């Protein structure tokens, strides 16, 4: 049994990219929610431009996570 657990803890090539991508994606989701909630509640104020830029983290995080998954899958094939 210990051998399986040791192998499961070993870091694969794309693991870091997946984790970083997930964090960046979560920050992007929070920025999108910060933009949408005032709009949906009827507030007449506009969101600051910095939130618009932070919302771009969502697709960036998705791309990083997918790149990490691709890298991890390619390492298993070799």
Order of alpha helices (4+ residues) and beta strands (2+ residues): alpha-alpha-alpha-alpha
